[in-house]
């Protein structure tokens, strides 16, 4: 997943004038995304976005029902996520790689650092919560669920396993450390999560017979 570096300063204000609606929308989303990465949700307002894009507040509220919905759509306008979940045939390695990438994103990039702020805003903004589920958490959850389902079909996981619950156990633990920062969110923690969880849900290897090594 690739993300641009955040702008060193808030975006430059665009000039006003009659512009096609689709151009105005693009400029509003770019201004919203740049402002979000530069100042976070604490400094994000519809008034600032309107001024930076050279658009009216009335126009923005006509297109986006809330500040949060505008912020998240602006986020995707400048971040451009690439969804991927490696399938090497080793579910432990794949989950570990995915969780470590998630940790690095959330800990080390501006694009990741603002995600907890968006989650916090979503608690009181149902429009943002809906867009977040549709465009951010939903697609990522689906990739992880499918990876676990494939692992189950390969016989790597115990029968009757609910992959939705496993996703919550793994990523939920990471989000807990992200949102309740009493313990650090690290790659070592992500690796330990997979080791501990698969110790309980992984299908044990069949016992080896004494004669298996005969002739070797």
C-alpha positions in Angstrom: 0.0 0.0 0.0 1.6 3.3 -1.1 1.0 6.7 0.2 2.3 10.2 -0.7 4.3 12.2 1.8 2.2 14.8 3.5 2.6 18.4 2.3 5.0 20.5 4.3 2.4 23.3 4.6 -1.4 23.5 4.1 -2.4 23.5 0.4 -2.4 26.8 -1.5 -5.7 28.4 -2.0 -7.2 28.1 -5.5 -8.6 31.0 -7.3 -12.3 31.4 -7.8 -14.1 31.5 -11.1 -16.7 29.6 -13.0 -15.5 26.0 -13.3 -17.3 22.8 -14.3 -18.8 21.0 -11.4 -16.6 17.9 -11.8 -13.5 20.2 -11.7 -14.7 21.9 -8.5 -15.4 18.5 -6.9 -11.8 17.3 -7.7 -10.3 20.4 -6.3 -12.4 20.2 -3.2 -11.4 16.6 -2.6 -7.7 17.4 -3.2 -7.9 20.4 -0.8 -9.7 18.2 1.8 -7.1 15.4 1.6 -4.1 17.7 1.8 -5.6 19.6 4.7 -6.4 16.4 6.5 -2.9 15.1 6.2 -1.4 18.4 7.1 -3.5 19.3 10.1 -5.4 16.2 11.1 -9.0 16.2 12.1 -8.3 18.8 14.8 -7.5 21.4 12.2 -10.0 20.2 9.5 -13.0 22.3 8.9 -15.4 22.7 6.0 -14.7 26.4 6.0 -11.0 25.8 5.4 -11.6 23.3 2.6 -14.0 25.7 0.9 -11.5 28.6 1.1 -8.6 26.4 -0.2 -10.6 25.1 -3.1 -12.3 28.4 -3.9 -15.7 26.9 -3.5 -18.7 27.8 -1.3 -19.7 26.0 1.9 -23.2 25.6 0.5 -21.7 23.6 -2.4 -19.7 21.4 -0.1 -22.6 20.6 2.2 -24.7 19.8 -0.9 -22.2 17.1 -1.9 -21.1 15.8 1.5 -23.5 15.5 4.4 -20.8 16.0 7.1 -17.3 17.2 7.8 -16.2 13.6 8.4 -17.6 12.3 5.1 -15.7 15.0 3.3 -12.5 14.3 5.2 -12.6 10.6 4.4 -13.4 11.0 0.7 -10.6 13.6 0.5 -8.3 11.1 2.2 -8.9 8.7 -0.6 -8.4 11.5 -3.1 -4.8 12.0 -2.1 -3.8 8.6 -0.7 -5.1 6.2 -3.4 -5.0 2.9 -1.5 -3.9 -0.3 -3.2 -5.6 -3.3 -1.7 -3.6 -6.6 -1.7 -3.3 -9.6 0.5 -0.4 -12.0 -0.4 -1.3 -15.7 -0.8 1.9 -17.7 -0.5 0.2 -20.8 0.7 1.5 -20.2 4.3 -1.3 -18.5 6.2 0.9 -17.7 9.2 3.5 -15.9 7.0 0.8 -14.1 5.1 -1.1 -12.9 8.2 2.2 -11.8 9.8 3.2 -9.9 6.7 -0.2 -8.2 6.5 -0.3 -7.2 10.2 3.3 -5.9 10.1 2.5 -3.7 7.1 -0.6 -2.4 8.9 1.5 -1.5 11.9 4.1 0.4 9.8 1.3 2.2 8.0 -0.5 3.3 11.2 2.7 4.1 13.1 5.0 5.7 10.5 3.0 7.5 7.9 0.7 10.6 8.0 -1.8 8.6 6.0 -2.0 6.1 8.8 -1.7 8.5 11.7 -5.0 10.2 10.7 -7.0 7.0 10.6 -7.5 6.8 14.4 -8.7 10.4 14.2 -11.2 9.4 11.5 -12.4 6.5 13.6 -12.9 8.8 16.6 -14.9 11.2 14.5 -17.0 8.3 13.2 -18.3 7.6 16.7 -20.5 10.7 16.4 -20.8 11.0 12.7 -22.9 8.2 11.1 -22.2 9.5 7.6 -18.5 9.1 8.1 -19.0 5.7 9.8 -20.9 4.5 6.7 -18.3 5.7 4.2 -15.5 4.2 6.4 -17.1 0.8 6.4 -17.8 0.9 2.7 -14.5 2.2 1.4 -11.9 1.4 4.1 -12.6 -1.3 6.6 -15.1 -3.4 4.6 -12.8 -4.1 1.6 -9.8 -4.8 3.9 -11.8 -7.2 6.1 -13.1 -9.0 3.0 -9.5 -9.7 1.8 -8.5 -11.1 5.2 -11.6 -13.2 5.4 -11.0 -14.7 1.9 -7.4 -15.5 2.9 -8.5 -17.4 6.0 -11.2 -19.2 4.0 -8.5 -20.3 1.5 -6.3 -21.5 4.3 -9.2 -23.5 5.7 -9.8 -25.1 2.4 -6.1 -26.1 2.3 -6.6 -27.8 5.7 -4.4 -25.3 7.6 -7.1 -24.2 10.0 -9.4 -26.1 12.3 -12.9 -27.0 11.0 -15.8 -24.8 12.0 -13.6 -21.7 12.3 -15.3 -18.3 11.9 -12.9 -16.2 9.8 -14.8 -13.0 10.7 -14.0 -13.6 14.4 -10.3 -14.3 13.6 -10.1 -11.0 11.7 -11.5 -9.2 14.7 -9.1 -11.0 17.1 -6.0 -10.0 15.0 -6.8 -6.5 13.7 -9.0 -5.7 16.7 -6.0 -6.2 19.0 -3.9 -3.8 16.8 -6.7 -1.2 16.8 -6.9 -1.5 20.6 -3.3 -0.6 21.0 -3.7 2.1 18.4 -6.7 3.8 20.1 -5.8 3.0 23.7 -2.1 3.9 23.6 -1.0 2.4 27.0 1.1 -0.2 25.2 3.1 0.3 21.9 1.9 -1.0 18.6 4.9 -2.8 17.2 5.8 -5.4 14.5 6.9 -7.7 17.3 3.4 -7.5 18.8 1.8 -8.2 15.4 4.0 -11.3 15.0 3.2 -12.5 18.5 -0.6 -12.2 17.8 -0.3 -14.5 14.8 1.8 -17.1 16.7 -0.5 -17.1 19.7 -3.7 -17.3 17.7 -2.6 -19.9 15.3 -1.5 -22.0 18.3 -5.2 -22.3 19.1 -6.9 -22.4 15.7 -4.2 -24.1 13.5 -4.7 -27.7 12.6 -1.9 -29.7 14.2 0.3 -31.7 11.9 -0.5 -35.4 11.8 1.7 -37.6 14.0 4.6 -39.2 12.3 4.9 -42.9 12.4 8.2 -44.4 13.6 9.0 -45.8 10.2 8.5 -42.5 8.4 12.3 -41.8 8.3 13.2 -45.3 7.3 15.5 -45.5 4.4 16.5 -41.8 4.7 
